[in-house]
Amino acid sequence: MPQITIDGRPCDYDADKRPTILQVALDNGIEIPHYCYHDGLSIAASCRICLAEVAQPNPRNDNQLELIPKLLPTCQTPAVEGSEVYTQSPKAIGNQKAVMELLLINHPLDCPVCDQAGECLLQDYSYKYGNGQSRFEENKIKQPKKDLGPNVLLYSDRCIMCSRCQRFTSEVTGTNEIGIFGRGSSEQIDVFPGKPLDNELSGNVVDICPVGALLDKDFLMSMRVWNLRSTPSIDGITASGDNLWLEHNDDKLRRVKPRTNMDVNTWWTSDEIRYGWKFVHAAERLTTPSLKGEGQFGQRQAINWNDGLTAAVNGLREVTDQYGSGSLAVVVSPMLACEEAYLLAKAVVALDPAATLVVGPVPIDGEDKTFPGGYTVYAEKAPNARGVRRALEQIGEEVLDFDAFVAKADEFSGLVMTANYPSDWATPGIVQLLENKFSVLLDTTDHGGKVIAAADVVLPSCTWAEKAGTFENINNRLQGFEQAIAPLEFSRAEGQIALDIIHTVQGGSRIVYDPLKLHAEMGDAFATDIHQPAAAREAVSEVEYVQL
């Protein structure tokens, strides 16, 4: 493998995949400051802070190392085997300080009120590579604030013209909303007249902006980033399987950001996923078990968990006693984790060994849409339809899809149904299905009340952010995700509810839901093929704390 030396450290590299000096440095854990370069975009080489001195073998002089007389942009310069790169030489350091001084000439000193504070490359590089004070004494040029679209605000006077956002809309989305207008000190990022930044991936420009110029309206002025904790997760809304960071504080989600995975979503995620998590904290979330109401007003009766589990198990037992084997069915929502589907099937089979196993309704909205950069927004709006089927097949030989189940619904007299959909999911047919049988519903949210009123027993469950598990995406990739926040009030994960039903049926010690302990039992694929996330990222501070 070819090798170069960066600041005295030998670095191997793959000339076919990551050929530039900056890429070699990043792959070997060496920091070279850069603004305009991004792995997912073309190379602009415009910010100039990555310039370094380079000595390369000269083939005209017996391959002797010769220092190139000018500084070279490491983001654009190919690595040549045997060359030496100096990013800490006086000439390179002088360039870094000069670039930082020029960038800060008109940049406002508003770090205390800037949403990017704490994750801003301009702050970081000013501390590491900048001068201690500014020589600029004239008035700063003030640029306007602009509303670029439904999700993004532009603070023009913070922009350093790295052009990342312009290249993103040109190369990744192909929508070309953002352009660069003007010259010199009046140069600005802006959208074309009458064409707002409103594509399905617009929120990604906020992620790739290295400073506080592009800001997320949804997160604006809501939380300091150093107070956030980041938990690795998977898209819980669509079938994409996008790798995500769920960022939270005080057991509340604050924002969702993409987690780089070159095998799935690369560096991006869609706005649908980025902003679709609000149902986790909806006012209509279910918090306590309840029984179908009786009497004149038909109000539901709130009960405790022990009574709720007992009512569910006793009702299902009465159905099997009256109608015999095969009278129960369990409909497992594609919004649930594989481990939960497996346990729910076990729980119902413990009551009726011939119970029918069903994959719940799979929402489809429109058609798949693939952007020029390769990212696809999928029409299937369920994270785990394939994983639920795979898990159910470990319990029963035949697993029905929902339409096939509805066609033979008259054959069943008892029903355990799970939902957990982020929006209203119950059609009149589903409501009627719940009304005509003894039904136990596991759901997170009261979407209008009809489906809740129809079920005999309702047990409140958790969203994907409040539990751990495994999803299988549309490309059959099994991926694990971690619990980010605590379950809401008295709600429980569907996996825990299933274990509690088994405990109510069989007795013994109560088992706490732990998806990792189930994989060996669930089959070879779950034991070997699950892609688990790396450890949660830790905030690293370079500020030295001393005890007074």
ZIFENSUL-V778886 format. One record per residue. RES is the residue in one small letter. OMEGA is omega as a letter, one per 30 degrees, with the letter a starting at -180 (999 if undefined). NEAR is the number of other ideal C-beta (glycine too) atoms within 10 Angstrom. D_LAST is the distance of its C-alpha to the last C-alpha in Angstrom with 2 decimals. Layout:
[[RES OMEGA NEAR D_LAST] [RES OMEGA NEAR D_LAST]]
This chain:
[[m l 7 51.93] [p a 15 51.29] [q l 13 48.13] [i l 22 46.25] [t l 15 43.31] [i a 24 40.22] [d l 16 37.87] [g a 9 39.36] [r l 12 39.11] [p a 9 42.48] [c l 19 42.84] [d l 11 45.78] [y l 21 47.10] [d a 13 49.97] [a a 13 51.99] [d a 6 53.83] [k a 8 50.91] [r a 14 47.84] [p a 15 49.35] [t a 20 46.99] [i a 28 44.33] [l l 27 41.53] [q l 21 42.78] [v l 25 42.87] [a a 26 39.29] [l a 18 38.06] [d a 14 40.12] [n l 14 38.52] [g l 8 34.90] [i a 16 34.60] [e l 12 33.09] [i a 23 35.23] [p l 20 34.18] [h l 22 36.89] [y a 25 37.59] [c a 23 41.31] [y l 26 41.86] [h a 19 41.91] [d a 12 43.55] [g a 19 45.78] [l l 21 47.09] [s a 12 49.28] [i a 15 47.81] [a a 19 47.65] [a a 19 45.84] [s a 15 45.05] [c l 23 41.31] [r a 18 41.57] [i a 25 37.94] [c a 28 39.00] [l l 25 41.25] [a l 25 41.18] [e a 20 43.41] [v l 25 45.95] [a a 17 48.35] [q l 21 51.30] [p l 15 54.35] [n a 12 57.30] [p l 8 60.53] [r a 7 62.59] [n l 9 60.99] [d l 7 61.16] [n l 11 57.95] [q l 11 55.88] [l l 14 52.37] [e a 14 52.39] [l l 13 49.54] [i a 13 50.44] [p a 6 50.16] [k l 9 48.36] [l a 18 45.21] [l l 18 46.09] [p a 22 44.62] [t l 28 43.47] [c a 26 44.00] [q a 15 47.70] [t l 21 48.53] [p l 11 50.11] [a l 26 48.79] [v a 15 51.46] [e l 12 51.67] [g a 14 50.54] [s l 21 48.70] [e a 16 45.31] [v a 29 42.69] [y l 19 40.01] [t a 23 37.24] [q l 13 34.93] [s l 15 37.56] [p a 9 37.16] [k l 13 39.85] [a l 23 38.27] [i l 14 34.78] [g l 12 36.45] [n l 20 38.18] [q a 23 35.05] [k l 15 33.38] [a l 15 36.64] [v l 21 37.09] [m l 21 33.60] [e a 16 34.23] [l l 14 37.59] [l a 21 36.35] [l a 18 33.72] [i a 13 36.23] [n l 18 37.32] [h a 21 34.64] [p l 15 33.00] [l a 9 29.29] [d l 12 28.99] [c a 15 26.48] [p a 6 24.65] [v a 9 27.99] [c l 19 29.51] [d a 20 30.23] [q a 21 29.92] [a a 15 26.26] [g l 16 24.51] [e a 15 27.79] [c l 19 29.12] [l l 18 30.41] [l l 22 30.39] [q a 17 26.63] [d a 16 26.17] [y l 20 28.69] [s l 18 27.51] [y a 11 24.11] [k a 12 25.88] [y a 17 29.12] [g l 21 29.04] [n a 13 28.65] [g a 6 25.58] [q a 7 27.67] [s l 13 31.01] [r a 7 34.15] [f a 12 35.88] [e a 5 36.54] [e l 7 39.42] [n l 7 39.35] [k l 13 38.53] [i a 11 41.42] [k l 9 41.00] [q a 20 42.49] [p l 10 43.47] [k a 11 42.21] [k l 14 44.87] [d a 12 45.81] [l a 22 47.07] [g a 20 48.19] [p a 14 47.53] [n a 21 44.23] [v l 27 42.77] [l l 17 41.56] [l l 26 41.42] [y a 21 39.04] [s a 16 41.13] [d l 17 38.84] [r a 22 36.24] [c l 22 38.94] [i l 23 38.96] [m l 17 42.56] [c l 25 41.90] [s l 21 44.99] [r a 26 43.71] [c l 27 44.77] [q l 20 48.17] [r l 19 48.84] [f a 27 47.82] [t l 21 50.38] [s a 19 52.94] [e a 15 52.58] [v a 23 51.09] [t a 22 52.54] [g a 11 55.42] [t l 18 55.20] [n l 14 54.27] [e a 23 52.81] [i l 27 50.18] [g l 16 51.29] [i a 14 50.06] [f l 11 51.69] [g a 10 51.89] [r l 7 51.01] [g a 5 48.48] [s l 9 45.88] [s l 9 47.79] [e a 13 47.71] [q l 16 46.55] [i l 25 46.40] [d l 17 48.68] [v l 21 51.10] [f a 12 54.85] [p l 6 56.53] [g a 5 57.48] [k a 13 55.75] [p l 16 52.31] [l a 23 49.89] [d l 15 51.21] [n a 22 51.89] [e a 16 50.92] [l a 22 48.03] [s a 27 46.62] [g a 30 43.07] [n l 29 42.58] [v l 28 42.33] [v a 24 38.97] [d a 18 37.74] [i l 18 38.99] [c a 27 37.85] [p a 22 35.03] [v a 19 33.66] [g a 23 33.64] [a a 26 37.28] [l a 28 38.89] [l a 22 37.31] [d l 21 38.38] [k a 16 39.71] [d a 18 39.14] [f a 20 35.37] [l l 9 34.88] [m a 8 31.96] [s a 11 31.59] [m l 16 28.41] [r a 10 25.54] [v a 18 26.28] [w l 10 22.83] [n a 12 23.39] [l l 20 26.68] [r a 17 27.65] [s l 19 30.68] [t l 20 33.43] [p a 20 36.43] [s l 25 39.65] [i l 30 43.27] [d l 28 45.27] [g a 27 46.34] [i a 24 48.71] [t a 23 51.19] [a a 25 52.83] [s a 25 50.99] [g l 27 48.39] [d l 28 45.83] [n a 24 42.53] [l l 27 39.71] [w l 22 36.04] [l a 28 35.61] [e a 19 32.36] [h l 21 31.21] [n l 15 28.62] [d l 10 28.98] [d l 13 32.24] [k l 13 33.81] [l l 20 35.03] [r l 18 33.83] [r l 21 35.66] [v a 27 37.70] [k l 18 37.64] [p l 24 39.92] [r a 21 38.90] [t l 13 40.68] [n a 19 43.61] [m l 10 46.39] [d a 11 48.89] [v a 20 48.55] [n a 24 47.05] [t a 18 45.72] [w a 20 42.94] [w l 23 44.35] [t a 27 45.02] [s l 27 47.24] [d l 20 46.30] [e l 18 48.14] [i a 23 45.64] [r a 26 42.58] [y a 18 43.31] [g a 18 45.47] [w a 22 42.85] [k l 10 42.90] [f l 18 45.26] [v a 23 42.42] [h a 14 41.14] [a l 15 44.56] [a a 6 45.35] [e l 12 48.47] [r l 18 46.72] [l a 22 48.39] [t a 12 46.26] [t l 16 48.75] [p l 25 52.02] [s l 23 55.22] [l l 18 58.98] [k a 20 61.77] [g l 12 62.74] [e l 10 66.06] [g a 7 68.15] [q a 6 68.97] [f l 6 65.70] [g a 9 64.64] [q l 12 60.96] [r a 18 58.85] [q l 13 57.61] [a a 14 53.92] [i l 17 53.51] [n a 11 50.93] [w l 15 50.50] [n l 11 52.63] [d l 14 55.48] [g l 24 55.12] [l l 21 55.36] [t l 14 58.23] [a l 20 60.10] [a a 28 59.73] [v a 21 60.92] [n l 13 63.75] [g l 16 64.98] [l l 30 65.06] [r l 15 66.83] [e l 13 69.45] [v a 20 70.13] [t l 19 70.72] [d a 9 72.82] [q a 11 74.97] [y l 16 75.30] [g a 11 74.78] [s l 10 73.01] [g a 15 71.86] [s a 23 71.37] [l l 26 67.59] [a l 24 65.70] [v l 29 62.01] [v a 25 60.95] [v a 30 57.63] [s l 27 55.94] [p l 27 55.04] [m a 29 51.62] [l l 34 50.71] [a l 29 49.32] [c a 32 51.75] [e l 29 50.44] [e l 34 50.98] [a l 35 54.52] [y a 30 55.28] [l l 30 54.09] [l l 30 55.88] [a l 25 59.06] [k a 18 58.69] [a a 25 58.18] [v l 28 61.33] [v l 17 63.37] [a l 17 62.52] [l a 22 64.44] [d a 22 67.13] [p a 12 67.65] [a a 12 69.79] [a l 25 67.32] [t a 22 67.29] [l a 25 64.13] [v l 29 63.51] [v a 25 61.07] [g a 26 60.21] [p l 22 60.94] [v a 19 59.44] [p l 19 58.80] [i a 12 60.14] [d l 11 59.52] [g a 9 61.43] [e l 8 61.58] [d l 12 59.23] [k a 12 58.09] [t a 10 57.01] [f a 18 55.41] [p l 11 56.21] [g l 18 52.88] [g a 11 53.89] [y a 23 51.78] [t l 14 53.93] [v a 21 53.58] [y l 24 55.52] [a a 15 57.88] [e a 18 57.18] [k l 21 54.50] [a a 26 53.62] [p a 29 51.16] [n l 32 53.00] [a a 23 56.77] [r l 23 57.54] [g l 30 54.91] [v l 32 56.19] [r l 20 59.72] [r a 22 58.71] [a l 31 56.97] [l l 22 59.89] [e l 16 62.33] [q a 17 60.72] [i a 19 62.00] [g a 18 65.29] [e a 6 67.91] [e l 10 68.46] [v a 22 65.77] [l l 19 67.04] [d a 14 65.67] [f a 16 65.44] [d l 10 68.69] [a l 13 70.67] [f a 22 69.19] [v a 17 70.18] [a l 10 73.70] [k a 11 74.15] [a a 15 71.98] [d a 9 74.97] [e a 12 74.89] [f a 22 71.61] [s l 19 71.03] [g a 25 67.35] [l l 27 64.44] [v a 28 60.73] [m l 23 59.29] [t a 27 55.82] [a l 24 54.69] [n l 23 51.03] [y a 22 52.23] [p a 21 49.99] [s a 11 52.92] [d a 11 56.17] [w a 18 58.06] [a l 23 60.83] [t l 13 64.30] [p l 8 67.08] [g l 9 68.41] [i l 20 65.18] [v l 16 65.06] [q l 13 68.67] [l l 22 67.95] [l a 22 65.30] [e a 15 67.58] [n a 14 70.57] [k l 22 68.92] [f a 24 66.61] [s l 23 63.35] [v a 28 59.73] [l l 25 57.36] [l a 30 53.81] [d a 25 52.17] [t a 26 48.92] [t l 23 50.13] [d a 18 52.95] [h l 19 54.69] [g l 11 57.10] [g a 11 57.86] [k a 16 61.22] [v l 24 60.25] [i a 22 58.07] [a a 18 61.00] [a a 20 63.37] [a l 25 61.54] [d l 20 62.30] [v l 25 58.82] [v l 27 55.68] [l a 26 52.54] [p a 25 49.38] [s a 29 47.86] [c l 26 44.85] [t a 25 44.46] [w a 28 43.68] [a a 25 40.00] [e a 20 39.64] [k l 26 41.07] [a l 20 41.59] [g a 27 44.88] [t l 30 47.17] [f l 29 49.14] [e a 28 52.10] [n a 24 52.49] [i l 18 55.72] [n l 13 55.92] [n l 12 55.72] [r l 18 52.25] [l a 22 50.42] [q l 27 46.68] [g l 22 44.05] [f a 27 41.34] [e l 18 38.34] [q a 18 37.45] [a a 28 34.97] [i a 21 34.71] [a l 13 35.79] [p a 19 39.44] [l l 20 40.21] [e a 10 40.61] [f l 14 43.56] [s l 25 44.77] [r l 22 45.15] [a l 26 45.67] [e l 30 49.39] [g l 27 48.91] [q l 21 47.55] [i l 29 50.42] [a l 29 52.90] [l l 22 51.52] [d l 23 51.66] [i l 24 55.28] [i l 22 56.10] [h l 16 54.50] [t a 19 56.58] [v a 15 59.72] [q a 9 59.32] [g a 8 57.04] [g a 7 54.80] [s l 6 51.04] [r a 11 49.20] [i l 13 47.74] [v a 9 44.57] [y l 21 45.16] [d a 12 43.76] [p a 25 45.54] [l a 13 44.67] [k a 11 46.67] [l a 22 49.77] [h a 21 50.29] [a a 11 52.33] [e a 12 54.56] [m l 21 55.10] [g a 16 56.95] [d a 9 56.59] [a a 18 55.19] [f l 24 52.25] [a a 12 51.61] [t a 10 51.62] [d a 15 51.56] [i l 19 48.46] [h a 15 45.95] [q a 13 42.52] [p l 18 39.54] [a a 9 36.86] [a l 8 33.49] [a a 13 31.50] [r a 12 29.46] [e l 7 25.72] [a a 12 23.44] [v a 5 21.81] [s l 8 18.88] [e l 7 18.55] [v a 5 15.22] [e l 5 12.54] [y l 5 9.45] [v l 4 6.31] [q a 3 3.79] [l 999 2 0.00]]
